[in-house]
Amino acid sequence: MTTPPAPEPTPASNEDILVQSLPTVSRLALAYAPRSARVQTLALLALDTRLAGLLRNSREPMLAQLRLSWWRESLSQPADKWPEGEPLLALLRTWDGHHGGLVSLVNGWEALTGPAPLPASALEAMAQGRAASFATLAQALGCNRELAAVQRLARSWALADLAMRLGHESERDAARTLALTDRARGVRLSRRLRPLMVLHGLADRRLDKGEEAATSPAAVLKAMRLGLLGF
């Protein structure tokens, strides 16, 4: 009896490729985005991940700055001027022209390319850049009434995340001090913005508990509560 040939593997879509590029915590947060907000949210999380990778994989700050400048220039242009073949830019077309606000995220990451130890002003700039990028996402999703809450929660998340990830001890300490001073507690967002609540809740939990895995059973339960119930 002849064995039928194995089916050809289905090519991965742009979305699949970008989801796989995300850190585990970002993928967990994305799981709580409703269908109407999933692609736009994925685009932001993937861009944040891509920019982080540029810094991590560049041996010299100048090289990272050059790579960041390409993204700054691209995001400053209309979407119809973008080159074809870049999956992330393809997803950002769903932002209906709001993508220009993401230049702030590029600037935030560039603030981290200075010599160590970074000053508190660089950490503040990074937090503000991430906060502005999530406010831009809220605008792209039509959640204009939530801009202030989004910026507050995203800034708090960014500082807590930095406190866990920075390599230089004095930078981690500075980020932790800022994060503890500017904690956002009790901020609630609509369903389309729940992934940010998950990111913030898990980062805030790690800030309290140190290096405990962000995807431990207790953390996953917290993510479910935030993602499904919003508190």
N, C-alpha and C positions, 0 to 999 in steps of 0.2 A: 504494500500500500504506500503510495507516494505521500510524503509529508507536505502539506501546503506551505508555500513560502510565508515567512513571517511578514506581517504588515509593515509597511514603511513608517518610520517614526514621524509623527506630526511635527512640522517645524514650529519652534517656539515663537510666540507672538512678541511684539514689542513689550506688551504689558508683562508677560511671563519673564522676559529677560530682566526687566527692571525690578520686578518683585524679588527675583533671586539675588539681585545685587544688594538688597537692603539688609541691614543688621537684623538680628532676630527680634529685638524689641520693636523696631519700626514695622516689621511684618505683622507682629502681634497687634500693634495699634491700627494698622491698615485694615485688619480684619473687621473692625467695628465701623468702618466707613460705609454708609448706605450706598446702594448702586449709583444714585444720582451724584455722589461726591467722590466715588472711588478713584476714577482716573485722574482727576485734578489733584487729589491728595497724594496719590502715588507719584505724580510728577514732582511735587514739592519734596517729598521724602527722598526720592531718587536723586534730585538735584543736590540736596543737602549731603547725601551720602557721597555723590560724585565729587563735590567740592572738598569734603573731608579727605577723600582719597588722594586728591591732587596734592594736598599738603603732606600727607603721610608718605607718599611715594616720590616726592621731589627732594633730591639731596641738597639743593641750594634754595634759599628763600626766593632768589630772583627767578629761578625756573618755575616755582609755584606761582609767583606773581604774573609771569608771562601766560601761564595756562589759565589763571583766573581772569586775566584781561580778555581772553578769547570769549569766555562766558559773559563777561560784562558787556562786551561789544555786541554779542549775539542777542542778549536779552534787551539791549537798548534799541534793537531794530524791530520793524514790523515782522510778523511771522512769515509773510510771503517773501521775505528776503533771506530766510534761513536756507542753509544747504539741505539737500535731501540725504537720507541715510543715517541720520542721528536719531535713535529711538527716543531719547529724552526730549529733544526738541519737537519731535512728532507728537508726543503726549502733551507738551505745553501749548500746542495749538488749541487744545480744548479750553484754555483759559480766556479765550475770546478777547485778546488784546490786553489783558491785565498783567501779562508776564513782565512788563517793564518794572513793576514793583519788586521783582526778585533781584534786581541789581543790589539792593540793600543786603541781601544774603551773601552775595559775592564779596561785597565790601566788608561784611562781618568776618568772613573767613580770612580775608586778606589781613585784617587786623592781627591775626595770630601768626603772621609770618615774620614778625620782628624778632630781635635777639632775646634770648632768655636771660633772666626771668622777665616775662611780659608784665607791663604795668597794669594796674587795675583798670585804667582807661581802655586798654585793648580788650580786656574781658567784657567790659561794659559795652564796647562797640560790637563785639560778637553777639552778645545777648540782644542788643537792640536790632541787629541785622536779622536774627532769627525771629524776633517778635514781629518785625515789619513784614517778613515773608509770610508768616501765618495770617497777619492782617490782610495781606494781599490775597491770600487764598480765600479768606472769608468774603472779600469783595467779589472774587471770581464766582463764588457759590451763592451770591446774593444775600449774604448774612451781614449787611452793613450795620445793623443795629447792635451787633455783638463785637464791633471792632475794639472797643476799649477793654472788654473782658478778655478777648483773644490776645491782645498785646500783653496784658498783665500776666496771663497764664503762660504764654510762650516765653516771655522774659524769665520768669521764675524757673521754667523747665530748662532753658538754655544754661542758666547759671548752675543749677543742680547737676546737669549733665556734664558741664565742664569740670565741676569739682570732682567728679568720678573719673574723668578721662585724661586730664592734663598730666604730662609726664614729670614736669618740674615741681618739686615739693612746695616751694613758695607760691607757685602759680595755683596749685590745687588749694592751698590754704586761703589764698586771696579770693578764689572763686567760691569756696565754701563760706567764707565770711559774708560775701555779697549775697549768696543764695539764702543763708539763714536770716539775713537782715530783710530780704525782700521776698519772703515766702508768700505765695498766693494760695490761701486756704478758702474753701467754700465758694470758689468761682465755678459756675455751672454754664455749660454751653449746649446749644441745640444739637440734634442728632448728627447733622452733617459735619459738625466739628468735634465729635467725640474722640477721634484719634488723638487730638491734642490733649484731651483730658487723660487719656491712657498714658501718653508719653510723660506728661507732667506727674501723674500719680506714681508711676514706677520710679521715675528719677527722684522724686521727693522721698519715696520709701527707702531708696538706696542711700540717700543723704543721711537718713536717720540710722540705718542699719549697716552702713559701711559697704563692703564689697560683696554682700550677699547677692546671689544670682538674681538678675532682674526677671528671670523666667522660672523661678522656684514655684512650687505649687501655691504658696501663699500669694506670691506676686501675680500669678495667673488669675487667681480668684479676685484679686483687687482690680485687675484689668477688666475682667468680665463685669464686675459691678459698675465700674466707671463707664465702660463701653456700652452696656445695655441699659443701665438705669440713670447714669449721669450724676452719680454722687458717691 
